Amino acid sequence: MIDKQILIKAGHLGALLISRWRARANTKMISGLTIISLIIVLAIIAPLITWYPPLKTLIGKPLTPPCLKHPFGTDDLGRDIYSNVIYGARISLFVGATSVAISLVIGILVGAVAGYYGGLIGDLLMRITDMFLVIPRFLLALIIAAIFGQSIFNIILAIGITGWPAVARLIRAEYLSIKERPYVEAAKAIGLKDRQIIFGEILPNAITPLIPYSVLETGTAILIEASLSFLGLGDPNVPSWGLMLNNARQYLRIAWWMAFFPGLALSLVVLGLNLLGDGLTEYLSHT
């Protein structure tokens, strides 16, 4: 009787812990989703909530503090910082989403082939992956951006190319586990081609861990783009938070708003994505 009661109490305790984990995960997901949704909406309706073109100079008097006409003030060239911050959200989200998509495509292809076939092919692909992992990611992106030029698409390509190795290793691990399951053996028995098994049978079941990873990786990609822009490798033809921070360095003592508002926007985006990604990770690990 005592053993039975202990088991019942242990079961209740386990259920309570799981419910708390889920509640915590839900809180993180909701908080992160709220922040990111707000930023996405602001980026979409940017033309409706701004009054000046983002890169146009002499909109107002240079180094004007925040006021009704310029809520975030102006920079040294008289550009409206509010407009640049709002339009900068478009660039950051676009860079993050597209570079992660490139990383996912390359990483899934490499990881799926390496995990499914294994052997010499798998070892060769993993050694190539390890070569990319050895080189610091930011340094590699810096070199690629410096060689190919300061275009926003070159920056996206540089970030995407440097992000696929982690995806490849993650997918390979999933494929090594899933390919031994009965339904995969059944698919082989009925004569499905390798391509159909790899992408039609295994991939839908292996892609779940990539969901929170992709969210977290988007935040990393946004930070890398801002860092490249801060170092002077950003595209000067688009509004970028990193470029704004770079421009604000020499005016920190006399125009704090030039660095504060783009820095705040960058922090909020990364915070929202990290909260959403962490919440998804916790939720999926306890379902």
ChimeraX attribute file (.defattr): number of C-alpha atoms within 10 A of each C-alpha:
attribute: neighborCount
match mode: 1-to-1
recipient: residues
	/A:1	6
	/A:2	7
	/A:3	8
	/A:4	9
	/A:5	10
	/A:6	11
	/A:7	12
	/A:8	12
	/A:9	12
	/A:10	12
	/A:11	12
	/A:12	12
	/A:13	12
	/A:14	12
	/A:15	12
	/A:16	12
	/A:17	12
	/A:18	15
	/A:19	13
	/A:20	12
	/A:21	17
	/A:22	20
	/A:23	15
	/A:24	15
	/A:25	23
	/A:26	17
	/A:27	15
	/A:28	22
	/A:29	24
	/A:30	16
	/A:31	18
	/A:32	24
	/A:33	18
	/A:34	14
	/A:35	19
	/A:36	21
	/A:37	14
	/A:38	13
	/A:39	19
	/A:40	17
	/A:41	12
	/A:42	17
	/A:43	20
	/A:44	15
	/A:45	12
	/A:46	19
	/A:47	14
	/A:48	8
	/A:49	13
	/A:50	16
	/A:51	14
	/A:52	17
	/A:53	14
	/A:54	20
	/A:55	19
	/A:56	13
	/A:57	17
	/A:58	14
	/A:59	18
	/A:60	16
	/A:61	16
	/A:62	16
	/A:63	20
	/A:64	21
	/A:65	18
	/A:66	17
	/A:67	10
	/A:68	8
	/A:69	12
	/A:70	20
	/A:71	14
	/A:72	22
	/A:73	25
	/A:74	29
	/A:75	26
	/A:76	16
	/A:77	15
	/A:78	18
	/A:79	25
	/A:80	32
	/A:81	27
	/A:82	23
	/A:83	24
	/A:84	26
	/A:85	25
	/A:86	26
	/A:87	25
	/A:88	26
	/A:89	26
	/A:90	21
	/A:91	20
	/A:92	24
	/A:93	20
	/A:94	16
	/A:95	24
	/A:96	25
	/A:97	20
	/A:98	18
	/A:99	26
	/A:100	30
	/A:101	17
	/A:102	20
	/A:103	23
	/A:104	23
	/A:105	14
	/A:106	17
	/A:107	25
	/A:108	26
	/A:109	17
	/A:110	23
	/A:111	27
	/A:112	26
	/A:113	21
	/A:114	25
	/A:115	27
	/A:116	23
	/A:117	16
	/A:118	17
	/A:119	10
	/A:120	10
	/A:121	13
	/A:122	18
	/A:123	14
	/A:124	13
	/A:125	18
	/A:126	21
	/A:127	11
	/A:128	12
	/A:129	20
	/A:130	14
	/A:131	11
	/A:132	18
	/A:133	15
	/A:134	8
	/A:135	11
	/A:136	11
	/A:137	17
	/A:138	18
	/A:139	12
	/A:140	16
	/A:141	24
	/A:142	20
	/A:143	12
	/A:144	18
	/A:145	23
	/A:146	17
	/A:147	10
	/A:148	13
	/A:149	14
	/A:150	18
	/A:151	16
	/A:152	22
	/A:153	16
	/A:154	19
	/A:155	28
	/A:156	24
	/A:157	22
	/A:158	25
	/A:159	30
	/A:160	25
	/A:161	22
	/A:162	24
	/A:163	27
	/A:164	26
	/A:165	24
	/A:166	20
	/A:167	24
	/A:168	27
	/A:169	21
	/A:170	20
	/A:171	27
	/A:172	26
	/A:173	16
	/A:174	22
	/A:175	25
	/A:176	18
	/A:177	13
	/A:178	19
	/A:179	18
	/A:180	11
	/A:181	11
	/A:182	10
	/A:183	14
	/A:184	16
	/A:185	12
	/A:186	11
	/A:187	15
	/A:188	14
	/A:189	9
	/A:190	8
	/A:191	10
	/A:192	14
	/A:193	10
	/A:194	15
	/A:195	10
	/A:196	14
	/A:197	19
	/A:198	20
	/A:199	15
	/A:200	12
	/A:201	18
	/A:202	21
	/A:203	18
	/A:204	10
	/A:205	13
	/A:206	21
	/A:207	14
	/A:208	14
	/A:209	17
	/A:210	17
	/A:211	14
	/A:212	20
	/A:213	19
	/A:214	20
	/A:215	22
	/A:216	23
	/A:217	23
	/A:218	26
	/A:219	24
	/A:220	19
	/A:221	27
	/A:222	28
	/A:223	20
	/A:224	23
	/A:225	30
	/A:226	24
	/A:227	20
	/A:228	23
	/A:229	23
	/A:230	20
	/A:231	14
	/A:232	16
	/A:233	21
	/A:234	26
	/A:235	19
	/A:236	14
	/A:237	10
	/A:238	17
	/A:239	23
	/A:240	27
	/A:241	32
	/A:242	28
	/A:243	24
	/A:244	23
	/A:245	22
	/A:246	18
	/A:247	17
	/A:248	22
	/A:249	14
	/A:250	10
	/A:251	15
	/A:252	14
	/A:253	9
	/A:254	11
	/A:255	20
	/A:256	15
	/A:257	22
	/A:258	29
	/A:259	21
	/A:260	15
	/A:261	20
	/A:262	26
	/A:263	17
	/A:264	12
	/A:265	17
	/A:266	21
	/A:267	13
	/A:268	16
	/A:269	25
	/A:270	23
	/A:271	18
	/A:272	25
	/A:273	25
	/A:274	23
	/A:275	24
	/A:276	26
	/A:277	26
	/A:278	20
	/A:279	26
	/A:280	22
	/A:281	20
	/A:282	19
	/A:283	20
	/A:284	15
	/A:285	11
	/A:286	11
	/A:287	7
